[in-house]
Amino acid sequence: MTAPAAWTGPDDRLLMDVFMSQYRLPAVAAADRLGVFAALAAAPSDPAGLAASRGWDRAGTSVLLEHLAALGHLAVHGGRYHPTEETRVFLLPDADDYWGPMLALGWDERCAAVRDLVATGVPQGYRGRGIWETHERSPRHGERFARAMHAHSTAPAAALAERLDLTDCATLLEPGGGVGTFAMALARRHPRLRATVLDLPVVAREADRLLARAGLAGRVRLRPGDMFAEPWPEDQDRVLFADVLGDWDDARCRVLLERARAALSADGRLLVHQVLPDDAARRSPAVTGYSLALAVMTGGRLRTFAELAALLGAAGFTDCSVTPGYGHYALLTARPA
């Protein structure tokens, strides 16, 4: 096994832009069909007010409005969303240049999924079937998803390993770590580190293949099982959530964070590596599209630093801090209170 080279490559923001562009048409088409633009033209509103007035799901409404604002179809003033000039010209049904019939030509399953998320709050997963349950029932779907997440995570994991000092760390636990992409990158960088990855059994074959190829099978171990139900190893120096908390609602995140708190040693640290929709990221179609994609597929969403810090505080953590990292990502750290 050779030592890793320093991360000198480009970040993946261009690819994130490309991949998350798949939600641009669905967001606009679903908003048009739901009457979002007409409702906001009549009475600008915040997401909670709009959802209440229309009987929609508050969280689904919020992620949709955030994405529409990042795309330039809505503007935000004083917390309330307003149609932009282009929206008033092209996206109001009584406008002479209304684009609604054109949008209808592009209507597909993803458009319907966004509409249904806003209307009902129910994530669509795979055509209405839960994503995690589908992975457990169908190894083909689960292994394809595991390979996709590995491809998505290799560069961010390598960049994190370059920047994160774990010289005083002997044990690391990564719940929801898939095939162990982040654990492998960190173990390569820190030879004394031993890591345990918790994820569903369906990822085991791909994880075993990658660990063997990397020569890390002795130091990174996959522990198959349901991270919400199976016991976690205790007395860990670090617990890492990498692109995990965005997959779940607040209640399930609280469960995971409380389990992390119990698994850490008294002087251990929690690490949360993910995209944070703060500051300029709020205006990024890729970031807001990512949040919408999470909501549609899993029922989760991206959270701001303030929202995550509140969840961490409620779960028994303190001293939360955040460091900008690779691409759109950031690293949040905290310690047990």
C-alpha positions as CSV (number, residue, x, y, z in Angstrom):
1,M,0.0,0.0,0.0
2,T,1.5,3.3,-1.1
3,A,1.2,6.6,0.8
4,P,-1.5,8.9,-0.5
5,A,-0.4,11.9,-2.6
6,A,-1.4,15.4,-1.5
7,W,-4.8,16.4,-2.8
8,T,-4.1,18.9,-5.6
9,G,-7.0,18.2,-8.0
10,P,-10.0,20.4,-8.8
11,D,-13.1,20.3,-6.7
12,D,-16.4,18.8,-7.9
13,R,-18.6,21.8,-8.1
14,L,-18.9,21.6,-11.8
15,L,-20.1,18.0,-11.6
16,M,-22.5,19.0,-8.8
17,D,-23.9,21.7,-11.0
18,V,-24.4,19.1,-13.8
19,F,-26.0,16.4,-11.7
20,M,-28.3,18.7,-9.7
21,S,-29.5,20.4,-12.8
22,Q,-31.9,17.5,-13.2
23,Y,-34.2,19.2,-10.6
24,R,-34.4,22.6,-12.4
25,L,-37.3,21.7,-14.7
26,P,-39.2,19.6,-12.1
27,A,-39.0,22.5,-9.6
28,V,-40.4,25.1,-12.1
29,A,-42.9,22.7,-13.6
30,A,-44.2,21.5,-10.2
31,A,-44.4,25.1,-8.9
32,D,-46.4,26.1,-12.0
33,R,-48.8,23.2,-11.7
34,L,-49.3,23.8,-7.9
35,G,-49.9,27.5,-8.5
36,V,-46.9,28.7,-6.4
37,F,-46.1,31.7,-8.6
38,A,-49.6,32.9,-8.8
39,A,-50.1,32.6,-5.1
40,L,-46.9,34.5,-4.3
41,A,-47.8,37.2,-6.9
42,A,-51.1,37.7,-5.1
43,A,-49.5,37.6,-1.6
44,P,-45.8,37.3,-1.0
45,S,-45.1,34.9,1.9
46,D,-42.6,32.9,3.8
47,P,-42.7,29.1,3.3
48,A,-44.7,28.4,6.5
49,G,-47.3,30.9,5.6
50,L,-47.6,29.7,2.0
51,A,-47.8,26.0,3.1
52,A,-50.5,26.8,5.7
53,S,-52.6,28.8,3.2
54,R,-52.5,26.0,0.6
55,G,-52.5,22.9,2.9
56,W,-49.0,21.9,1.8
57,D,-46.1,20.3,3.6
58,R,-44.0,23.0,5.3
59,A,-40.6,21.4,4.8
60,G,-41.3,20.4,1.1
61,T,-42.5,24.0,0.4
62,S,-39.4,25.4,2.0
63,V,-36.9,23.4,-0.1
64,L,-38.8,24.1,-3.3
65,L,-38.9,27.9,-2.6
66,E,-35.2,28.0,-1.8
67,H,-34.4,26.2,-5.1
68,L,-36.7,28.5,-7.1
69,A,-35.0,31.6,-5.5
70,A,-31.5,30.2,-6.3
71,L,-32.6,29.7,-9.9
72,G,-33.8,33.3,-10.1
73,H,-37.5,32.7,-10.4
74,L,-38.2,34.1,-6.9
75,A,-36.7,36.9,-4.8
76,V,-36.5,37.0,-1.0
77,H,-37.2,40.2,0.9
78,G,-37.7,40.2,4.7
79,G,-38.1,36.4,4.7
80,R,-40.9,36.5,2.2
81,Y,-40.7,35.2,-1.4
82,H,-41.8,37.3,-4.4
83,P,-41.9,36.5,-8.1
84,T,-39.1,38.1,-10.1
85,E,-39.9,40.2,-13.2
86,E,-39.2,37.2,-15.5
87,T,-41.6,35.1,-13.5
88,R,-44.3,37.7,-13.8
89,V,-43.8,37.8,-17.5
90,F,-43.5,34.1,-18.2
91,L,-44.9,32.1,-15.3
92,L,-48.2,33.7,-14.3
93,P,-51.1,31.9,-16.0
94,D,-52.8,35.2,-17.0
95,A,-49.7,36.6,-18.6
96,D,-49.6,37.0,-22.4
97,D,-46.2,35.2,-22.6
98,Y,-47.1,32.4,-20.2
99,W,-44.8,29.3,-20.6
100,G,-47.1,26.9,-18.8
101,P,-48.0,24.8,-21.9
102,M,-44.3,24.5,-22.8
103,L,-43.5,23.3,-19.3
104,A,-46.2,20.7,-19.5
105,L,-44.4,19.1,-22.5
106,G,-41.5,18.3,-20.1
107,W,-43.6,16.9,-17.4
108,D,-42.2,13.5,-16.1
109,E,-42.0,11.4,-13.0
110,R,-39.5,13.7,-11.3
111,C,-41.9,16.7,-11.8
112,A,-44.6,14.6,-10.2
113,A,-42.3,13.6,-7.4
114,V,-41.6,17.3,-6.5
115,R,-45.3,18.2,-6.7
116,D,-46.2,15.3,-4.4
117,L,-43.5,16.2,-1.9
118,V,-44.8,19.7,-1.6
119,A,-48.4,18.6,-1.5
120,T,-48.0,15.7,0.9
121,G,-44.6,15.8,2.5
122,V,-44.0,12.1,1.5
123,P,-40.6,11.4,-0.2
124,Q,-41.0,9.5,-3.4
125,G,-37.8,7.3,-3.3
126,Y,-37.9,4.9,-6.2
127,R,-41.3,5.6,-7.8
128,G,-43.0,5.7,-4.5
129,R,-41.0,2.9,-2.9
130,G,-38.7,3.8,0.1
131,I,-35.1,4.0,-0.9
132,W,-33.5,2.1,2.0
133,E,-36.1,-0.6,1.9
134,T,-35.6,-1.0,-1.8
135,H,-31.8,-1.4,-1.3
136,E,-32.4,-4.1,1.3
137,R,-34.8,-6.0,-1.0
138,S,-32.9,-5.5,-4.2
139,P,-29.2,-6.1,-4.1
140,R,-28.9,-4.7,-7.7
141,H,-30.3,-1.3,-6.6
142,G,-28.3,-1.3,-3.4
143,E,-25.0,-2.1,-5.0
144,R,-25.5,0.4,-7.8
145,F,-26.3,3.1,-5.1
146,A,-23.2,2.1,-3.1
147,R,-21.0,2.5,-6.2
148,A,-22.6,5.8,-7.0
149,M,-22.0,7.1,-3.5
150,H,-18.3,5.9,-3.6
151,A,-17.8,7.8,-6.9
152,H,-19.4,10.9,-5.4
153,S,-17.3,10.7,-2.3
154,T,-13.8,9.8,-3.3
155,A,-12.5,13.3,-4.0
156,P,-14.2,14.9,-0.9
157,A,-12.9,12.1,1.2
158,A,-9.3,12.5,-0.1
159,A,-9.5,16.3,0.5
160,L,-10.8,15.8,4.1
161,A,-8.0,13.3,4.8
162,E,-5.5,15.9,3.7
163,R,-6.9,18.6,6.0
164,L,-8.0,16.7,9.1
165,D,-5.5,16.0,11.8
166,L,-6.1,12.7,13.4
167,T,-2.6,12.0,14.8
168,D,-4.1,11.6,18.3
169,C,-7.0,9.4,17.1
170,A,-6.8,5.5,17.3
171,T,-10.5,4.7,16.6
172,L,-13.1,6.1,14.3
173,L,-16.7,5.0,13.8
174,E,-18.5,6.0,10.6
175,P,-22.3,5.2,10.7
176,G,-24.0,5.2,7.3
177,G,-20.5,5.1,5.7
178,G,-21.5,3.0,2.7
179,V,-18.5,1.1,1.3
180,G,-16.2,3.0,3.7
181,T,-14.9,5.7,1.3
182,F,-14.2,8.3,4.0
183,A,-12.9,5.7,6.5
184,M,-10.5,4.4,3.8
185,A,-9.2,7.8,2.9
186,L,-8.6,8.7,6.6
187,A,-6.9,5.3,7.3
188,R,-4.5,5.8,4.4
189,R,-3.5,9.1,5.8
190,H,-3.1,7.9,9.4
191,P,-1.5,4.5,9.7
192,R,-2.4,3.9,13.4
193,L,-6.1,4.6,12.8
194,R,-8.6,1.7,13.1
195,A,-12.1,2.4,11.6
196,T,-15.5,0.7,11.8
197,V,-18.1,1.4,9.2
198,L,-21.8,0.8,9.9
199,D,-24.1,0.2,6.9
200,L,-26.6,-2.2,5.4
201,P,-25.5,-5.7,4.4
202,V,-26.1,-5.0,0.8
203,V,-22.9,-2.9,0.6
204,A,-20.7,-5.6,1.9
205,R,-19.5,-7.2,-1.3
206,E,-18.5,-3.9,-2.9
207,A,-16.9,-2.8,0.4
208,D,-14.9,-6.0,0.7
209,R,-13.6,-5.6,-2.9
210,L,-12.5,-1.9,-2.4
211,L,-10.9,-2.6,1.0
212,A,-8.9,-5.6,-0.4
213,R,-7.8,-3.5,-3.4
214,A,-6.6,-0.7,-1.0
215,G,-4.9,-3.1,1.3
216,L,-7.0,-1.8,4.2
217,A,-9.1,-4.8,5.2
218,G,-7.1,-5.2,8.4
219,R,-7.7,-1.6,9.6
220,V,-11.1,-0.7,8.2
221,R,-13.9,-3.0,9.1
222,L,-17.5,-3.1,7.8
223,R,-20.1,-3.9,10.4
224,P,-23.3,-4.8,8.5
225,G,-26.6,-3.9,10.0
226,D,-29.2,-1.2,10.6
227,M,-27.5,1.8,12.3
228,F,-30.8,2.7,14.0
229,A,-31.2,-0.7,15.6
230,E,-27.8,-2.5,15.9
231,P,-25.5,-1.7,18.9
232,W,-22.6,0.7,18.1
233,P,-19.0,0.2,19.3
234,E,-18.2,2.3,22.3
235,D,-15.3,4.4,23.5
236,Q,-14.6,5.8,20.1
237,D,-12.1,8.7,19.6
238,R,-14.2,10.1,16.6
239,V,-17.6,9.5,15.1
240,L,-18.0,10.7,11.6
241,F,-21.2,11.4,9.7
242,A,-20.3,12.1,6.1
243,D,-23.3,13.0,3.9
244,V,-25.6,11.1,6.3
245,L,-27.7,13.6,8.4
246,G,-29.2,15.1,5.2
247,D,-30.9,11.8,4.5
248,W,-33.2,12.0,7.5
249,D,-35.7,14.2,9.2
250,D,-35.0,16.0,12.5
251,A,-36.3,13.1,14.7
252,R,-34.2,10.5,13.1
253,C,-31.1,12.8,13.1
254,R,-31.6,13.2,16.8
255,V,-31.6,9.5,17.3
256,L,-28.3,9.2,15.3
257,L,-26.7,12.0,17.2
258,E,-27.7,10.6,20.6
259,R,-26.2,7.2,19.6
260,A,-23.0,9.0,18.5
261,R,-22.8,10.8,21.9
262,A,-23.1,7.4,23.7
263,A,-20.4,5.8,21.4
264,L,-17.8,8.5,22.0
265,S,-15.2,8.5,24.7
266,A,-15.3,11.3,27.2
267,D,-12.7,13.3,25.2
268,G,-13.9,12.2,21.8
269,R,-15.1,14.4,19.0
270,L,-18.0,14.3,16.6
271,L,-17.3,15.1,12.9
272,V,-20.1,16.1,10.5
273,H,-18.9,16.5,6.9
274,Q,-21.6,17.7,4.4
275,V,-22.8,20.6,2.3
276,L,-24.0,23.5,4.4
277,P,-26.5,25.9,2.7
278,D,-25.2,29.0,4.4
279,D,-24.3,32.4,3.0
280,A,-23.5,32.3,-0.7
281,A,-24.5,28.6,-0.9
282,R,-28.1,29.7,-0.5
283,R,-27.8,31.3,-3.9
284,S,-26.4,28.1,-5.5
285,P,-28.7,26.1,-7.7
286,A,-26.5,23.1,-7.1
287,V,-26.8,23.3,-3.3
288,T,-30.5,24.1,-3.2
289,G,-31.1,21.4,-5.9
290,Y,-29.2,18.9,-3.7
291,S,-31.5,19.7,-0.8
292,L,-34.5,19.3,-3.0
293,A,-33.2,16.0,-4.3
294,L,-32.6,14.7,-0.7
295,A,-36.2,15.7,0.2
296,V,-37.7,14.0,-2.8
297,M,-35.6,10.8,-2.5
298,T,-35.2,10.3,1.3
299,G,-37.3,12.8,3.2
300,G,-34.2,14.6,4.4
301,R,-32.7,18.0,3.5
302,L,-29.6,20.1,3.9
303,R,-29.4,22.0,7.1
304,T,-27.7,25.3,7.9
305,F,-24.9,25.4,10.5
306,A,-27.4,27.0,13.0
307,E,-29.9,24.2,12.5
308,L,-27.3,21.5,12.9
309,A,-25.9,23.2,16.0
310,A,-29.3,23.2,17.5
311,L,-29.7,19.5,16.8
312,L,-26.3,18.8,18.3
313,G,-27.0,20.8,21.4
314,A,-30.3,18.9,22.0
315,A,-28.4,15.6,21.6
316,G,-25.7,16.5,24.2
317,F,-22.9,18.1,22.3
318,T,-21.2,21.5,22.8
319,D,-18.5,23.6,21.3
320,C,-19.8,23.4,17.7
321,S,-17.6,24.9,15.1
322,V,-17.4,24.8,11.3
323,T,-14.6,25.0,8.8
324,P,-15.1,25.4,5.1
325,G,-13.6,22.6,3.1
326,Y,-13.6,21.0,-0.4
327,G,-16.1,22.4,-3.0
328,H,-19.4,23.1,-1.4
329,Y,-18.5,21.0,1.7
330,A,-17.7,22.0,5.2
331,L,-16.6,20.1,8.4
332,L,-18.6,20.7,11.6
333,T,-17.0,19.5,14.8
334,A,-18.4,19.2,18.4
335,R,-17.6,17.5,21.6
336,P,-19.7,15.7,24.2
337,A,-21.1,18.2,26.8
